[in-house]
Amino acid sequence: MSVVSPDDATRSASSLQTDVLVVGYGPVGSVLAVLLAQRGWRVTVLERRRRPYTLPRATSFDGETARLLAGTGIGGELGRITEPGTGYQWRTADGKTLLDIEFTTEGPYGWPDANTMHQPALEELLAARAAELPGITVLRDRRVVDIADGPAGVTVTAEDDEGAAQTFSARWVVGCDGANSFVRERMGVSVTDLGFSYEWLLCDVELREPRAFVPTNVQLCDPARPTTLVGSGPGHRRWEFMRLPGERAADLNREETAWRLLAPFDVTPDTARLLRSTTYIFQARWADEWRVGHVLLAGDAAHLMPPFAGQGMCSGVRDVVNLAWRLDLVLRGTALESLLDTYTEERRAQVRESILASVQLGRLICVTDPAAAAERDATVLANRRGARGPGRPDPARPITCGLLHRPDGADADTRVPPAGEVLPHARLLRPSGAEPPADPVGRGFVLYVMSEAEPDLTPDRRSFLREAGAEVVRLWPAGTSYDGTGGVADAVDAVDADGVLRGYLDRYGACALLVRPDYHVFGAAADPAGVTALVDDLRAHLTAPAPAPAGQTG
């Protein structure tokens, strides 16, 4: 990777050509750049900030997102900058438990259920990974001022702080430039805004001595001052305090106010260093279209949500993982550009559900009327009676539309499980007992086939799978001896060490499973004939024009 600073850059009017131009170099933009460069594409990143932003924003990511981040090549380092969360509780003003969720360090996606982190440390890891890849050029102090789309690509104009302009030619442009996205504004797309927002004081601290917080994350549902306490990586923690009705934001947004509100938690200048205290207003909204021509949106440029489910950055990472393999197939000519229309369809629907869930949580939390809070507490506590111990986090949200297999006879608008579900993590071994070098799903499509199934994949179908970057993996049960002959041609043999994937297939009465590069299941087959139908349907999705989207825009 080359990083060009404003001091040593050559500012000329000549056009720099690239395959994909990414606007914004936060976690979402950097993940997209790395994923595309790993696939061999030239990526140019334009970042308006002169230097990396050193203050935290997001504080954690879930196990599904951890697996996606590991796909950028930083998996071995994530444990160094994160701490597993132990749980999440809601408590009343008098300490009763309204909600109790327990996190485990061995979640269903191969990572802890919750991973607290100091965001600058994550961004440093991603930047270091990008530096290892020759296809990435990062240009700082570049503010995009114009975008002109054309039949074959896009021309982008950017200026530095001194007003010097430079133009760039790209086949595709992706706006990862945050809530106040210039790219979104230039695209001219409408935005659905739910009008749900509150102002909170955010206080990030670095603890001077190690302290245990059990559980890691707590929501104090106290009408006198709703308060959030969350871990934010080794040695760091965040408190958030809601601005009360009639309280002036200027009074809340003072360092002495932060210390006063932190004092009841034994957080003082003697026990912690205040990294930041600032007010912010969360929002609940999404762009109605995420693609116009050769320009796309991802992350906060495409959606914003209340923080109560911790899915803001996670959703942005899912956006670009979903987008990266689509861009790869389109750039290679394996798929038509219309494949990118299903990106908007899938991600907008999934993000909409996350935003609605976050708003629902916020309506319960942001209650400052004592009578309304007492009624809420009584209702929730009554529903909890008889609960036996903490609950578990909800599974990852499935994709419900878009690039999914629907067997003959299935309603076109109905998802047939497991299509759309997120594949659980499985420990696969080579026949020799050694672990394979990398998770095959993160590299491309994977067709998992039970070892006892022998679908007839014709040379034409095998050729298509190779062109699509797909791998065929024949799953053997643990403890089975075999000679490695027979079965599916060109398949890789793997032992399902703990029976996770074979058990997953058995649950749906399936002999094969086709999985997308973002770990969502494309579809399952009940018999060998169904396997060929799976492959044929994937080819149709990639090479046939997508149908016109439904009239719904939200």
N, C-alpha and C positions, 0 to 999 in steps of 0.2 A: 504494500500500500504506500501511496505517497500522500503526505499531508502538506498542503501549501499554505503558508501563513501569509498575512497581508504584507509583511515586510519584504519577503523574498519572491513574491509572485510576480509573474509577468502580466501586466494588465494591458491587454490588447483587444482590439475589436474582432480578432480572428475567432472563429467558432471552434470550440472543443467538442469533438464527437464522442458519443458514448452509447451504450446499449440502453441503460436505464439511468435516469437522473433522479436522485432522491433529494427532496427538499426537507431538511431537518435532520439533525444528528443526535437526537435523544435515543433512548433504548429501542423504540420502534423502528426508527430510521436505520440505526446501526445493525439491528437484527436482519432487516431486509437486505441491506448492502452485503452483509456477510453471506447470507443464504444464496444470493444471486452470484456472488463472486466464487463461492464454492462450486457452483455449477458451471463456472468458466466464463461468465459474462463480465463485460466492462461496466463498472458502476462509478458514477460521479456523485458525490454528496455535496450539497451547498448548505452551509450552516451560517446563520446570521450572527451568532456569537463569535467573538474573537477568540475566546478561550472556553474550555469545558466548564459547564455549570457545576459548582462544587457543593450545592446544598441539596438535601434530599427532597423528593416529592413523593413518589410511591414508597411504601415501607415493606411490602411483602409480595410474594407470588405463590400461587397454589402448585400442587404437584403436577398437574397437567402442563402448566406453563414451564415448570422446571425442566420437564422432559423436552419441551420445544426449544428452550434456551440451550439445553445440552446439544441439540442438533447443530448449533453454530460452532461447536468445538470447544466450548468452555466448561463442559460438564465436570471435568476433573478439578476445576477451580471453584465451583459454586459453593462447595462445603466450607471453603476458607472464608468466604465473605457473608455467609448466612448462618442463622441459627434456627433450628426447627421450632415452630410454635407448638405449645402444649395444648392450647384450647382457646375457646371464645365463650365468654359469659356475658349475659345481660343481668344487671342487678338493679333492684329497686332502691329508693332512697334509704330504706331501713335494712338493706343487705339481703333481701330475699332474691332467689335466683329465678329469673324469668325465662332464660334460655341458657342451655348448657351444651356445648359441642366440644367433643374431645378430639384432638388431632393425634395422629400416629406418625412415627418416623418411617414407617413402611407402608405408604399409601398405595392405592391400586394402580398408579401410573409410574411406579418405580422410584418415587421420591417422597419426601415428607409431605403430608397434607398441606402444611403451611410453612413457608420459608421466609423468615424475616430478614431484611437486608437494608444496608445503607446504600441508597441508589447510586451515589457517585462511585462506590466500589464496583458495582455492576457495570457501570458505563466504562470504567477503566478496563475491566476484563474484556468487554466487547471491543474497545478501541485497540487493545493489544492483539486480539484475534484478527481484527481487520488489518493490522500492520503486517501480519504474516501472509496476506493474500495480495498478489501482484495486481489484481484487477480493480482495486478500489483506489479512487482518488478523492480525498476529502479537502474541500476548499472552505476555510473559515472566513469570517468577516464578509460574507456574501449574502446580501438581501435581494431576494427575487423581486423584480419590479414588473416583469411582463412575461406572459406565456402565450405563444402563438402555435396553435395546432394545425397540422396539415395532413394530406393524404398518407404520407410516408413516415411521419414523425412530428416532433415538437421542437420549436426553437424557444429557449429560455434566456431571458436577459437578467443579469444580476449586477448589483452595484456594491462597492465597498463603502466604508465610512467616509471616504474622500470623494465619493460620487463617480469614481472611475467604473465604467461599464465593461462587461464581458458577456459574450453570447455563447450559448451551448446548444448543440444539436443532439437530440436523444430520440431513440425509437419509442420510448415510454417515459413518462414522468409520474412519480408518486409523491403526493404531498403528505409528509409526516411532520408537518410544521405546526402542530398544536392547536389549541382552542381558537386562537385568533388567526387561523390559517389564511394566508394570502392565496394559496392554491385553490382552496374551496371558494373563496370570494371570486377569484378569476374564472372559475368554472361556471359560476352563476347558478348553482344548485340551490333549491329550497331546503329549509331545515324545519324539522318537527321539534317543537319545544314544548315540553309538558308544563312549563311554568312552575316547577317545584325547585325552590332554592332557599337556602338559609346561609347566614354568615357565621363563620366559626373562627376562633383564634387558634392557630396552629403553633405549637411549641416543640421544637426538636432539641433534645438535650443529649449530651455525651456524659455518661456517668463516670465519676472519678474513681469509684470502687465498684467491683462486681456486685450485683444484687439479683436476687431471684424474684421473679414476678410470676405468680401462679394463680390462674392461668396466664398465658402470655398476653392475651387480648381481653379487655374488659370494657363493656359499655355501661356506664352509670346512667340509668334512666331516671334521673332525679329532676323533677320539674323546676327545682331551684336553680339548676344549671346542668343540662345534659352534657356529659363529659365522656370522651373516648380516650382509652389508654391502650397503646399498642407497642409491640416490639418493633425495632427497626434495625436489626442486625447486631452483631457483636458490639457491646458497649454503648449502644444507642437506644433511645426510646422516644416516643412521641406522645404528647398529651394534646387533645383538642377540646376547646371549650366553646359552647354555643353562645352567640351573642343574644342577650335577653331582650324581650320587647321593651322599648323605651331607652335602651342602653346605646350610647353613642359609639360608633365604630372607632372614632379617634381616641376615645378613652380606653377602649379595649386593646387597641393596637399600640401599647406602650410596654417597654421592658419591665417597668415596675409592676404593671398589671400581671404580666406573665409570671413573675416571681411570686406575687401574692396568691395567684391561683394554684401554682405548683407547690406552695409551702405545705398544705395539708397532706401531701403525698411524700413528705420528707425529701423534697427536691428543692435545694437551696444553693446559693453560690458556693457553699462549702462542700456539697455533695455532687454537684453537676456543673457542667459548662453549658450555657444556653447558646446553641448554634444559630437558632433563628426563632423569632416570634413574629408572626404576621397574620393578618386576617385574610380569609379567602371566602368566596361565595361559590358553593358547588351548584352545578346545573344538571338538568336531565334533558338531553336533546340528541338528535342524530340527523345527519344529512340524508335527504331522501334519495339521492343518487350518488354513487361512489365512483362512477366512471362516466366521463364525457370524452369521446374520441380516444386519444392516446394518453389521457390524463386521469389519474386515479387518486383516491384518498385512503388513508389508513390512520389508525390511532385516534388521538384527540381531535385531529382535523376532521374525522368522520363522526365522532360521537363523544359525548361527555355524560358522566353518571355520578350520582351521589356516592360517597366513599364507603357506605356501610357494609357492602358485600365484598369489598377489596378486589374489584374486578376491572378497574380502569386500565392499568398497564397490562394486566393479563389479557384483556380483550384486544388491546393494540398488538400484542405479540401474536395472538391468534390470527388477527387480520393479515399480518405480513407473512406468516407461515402459509396461510391459505393462498395468498397472492403469489408467493415466490415460485411455487411449482407450476402454477398456471402460466406466469410470464415465461418461465423456462420452456414449457411446451410450445407456447406461441412463438417465441423467438427462434426455436429450433425448426419451426414449420411442422411440428407433429400435430398441432391442434390449431383450429381456426380462432381468430380474434374473438369470436362470439363466446368462447369459453370464459372470457373475463366477465361477461354479463352475469354468470352464475356466482361470481365472487360477491357482487353487491347483494344479490338475492339471498345467498347463504348468510353472509356476515351481518347484514342489516337485520334479518329476522332474529338471529341469535343474540345480537347486541340489544335489540329492542326488548327481548325477554329479560336480559340482565338489568337493563335500566329500569324496567317496570318493577322487578324484584327489589332493586335498591331503593326505589321510591317508596315501595310498600314498607320496607324496613324503616326508612326515614320518617314516614308518617307516624310510626309507633314511637320512635326515639325522640323526635323533635317536639315533645309535648311539654309546655311550660305552665299549663293550667293545672293546679293541684287536684281539682275534682276530676278532670279528664284523665290525669295520670293515675289516680286511685282507681277509676273505673277500668282503665287499661290493665293495671296490675292485677285486679281481682279476676278479670276475664282470662288473662294469660295463666295465672296461677291455678285457676280452676281447671283449665285444659291440661295442665301439667300433672294434676293429681294422678297418682298411680304410675308415674314415669319411673322406670328402673334405670337409674344411672344416666350418664351423659349420652347424647346422641352422636351420630357421625355426620361428617359433611356430606352434602348432596353430591351425587356423581357429576362428572363433567357434563355440560349441556350438549345434547346431540344436535346435529344439523337436521333440519326438518324439511328442507327443500333443496333444489339445485341439483348438483352432480351426484345423484344417488340412483342405484339400480331398483327398478320396480318390476317385479316379475309379471309375466303375461296375466292379465285379469285383475291386476291391482289397480286401484284408483290412482289416477295420475297425481292427485293432490294428497295422497295418503302415504305416509312413510311406513315401510314394512320392516320392523326391527329384524336383525340388528343394523340395517342400513342407517347411517347417520350417527351411530354410537361411537364413542371414543374407545379404541381398543385398549384393554388392560395390558399392563406390562407383563411380559413373560421372560423367563430365563431360558434361553436357547443355547444348546451345546452342539458342537460338531460331533460326528460319530466317534471321533477319537476321545471325546470327553472334554476337549478344549472349548473355551468360549469363542464365538465368532468375533471378528475384529470390530464390528459396529452393528448397531441396530439397523436391519435392512429397511425398515419402514421410513426412517428419516431420509433415506437416499432416493426413494421413488415409490411407485406402486409396488405392492407385494401381494402375490396370490399364494395364500396358504392352503395346502391340500393335505388332507389326511393320508397317511402312508398307505392305507388299504384302498383308497380310491384311485382309479386309473382313468381320468378323463382323457378323451381323445382330442388333444390340442393339435390341430393340423399345422403343417409348416407355415401356412399363411398367418394363423393366429399367433404362433410363436414369434414370427417375424414382427408382427405388430407389437407384441409385448416388449420385444427388445427395443424397437424404435421409441416406445413410450417410456423407456427406462425402467421397465417393470422386472421384478425378480420373482421366480417361482420357487417356493420353499415347501418341501415335502416334510410334514410333521410326523415324527415317530414318538411313540410313548417311551417314557423312561424305562430302562431295564430291558429293552427289546434288542435282541441281536438280529442283524440282517446283513446281507452281503452287498447292499448298495445297488443292486440291479433291478430292472423293471420300473414300473411306475411312469411318472411324467418325464418326458424327455427334457433335457436342459435344466432340470430342477436341482436345487441345492438341498441336500439332506440335513435335517436338524432334529435334535432330540428335544422335546418339550419337557425340560427337566422336572418341572413341578406340576405339569398337567394343566397349566392355566389356559392355553389356547385350545387344546383338545377339549377341555371341559367347557369352554366358551362355545365351541362348535356344537358339542353335544346338547347344550342348553337349547339351541335353536334347531336341532335336528339337521345339522348341516355337515357336509363333507368338505366344504371349501369356503374360503373367505377372501374377498378381494378388498385390500386396505389401501387407502389413499396416502400420499406422502405426509399429510397432516394428522395421521393416525385415526381419522374418521373412516368407518367402514363404508365402502362403496356398496357392498351387497354380499349375500351368502347364497350358496347353492346346496340343494338337498341331495343331488345325485350328479353323476358325471355329465349328463346332458345339460344340467343347470350350470355347470362350470363353463361350458362353451357359450351359453347364453350370457353369462356374466361378462366374458371377454368381448363378445360381440356388442353388448350394450355399452361397454366402456368405449369401444372404438366409435360407436355411433355418437356418443356424447362429445368426443374429441373432434370428430371430423364432419359432423353435420351442423348446420347453422342452428343456434339455439332458438327456441320459440320466443315470440314476443312476450315480454314480461306481463304479468297480470296488472290490472289497473291499480292495485293497492300500492301505495308508496310509503307505507310506514309500518 
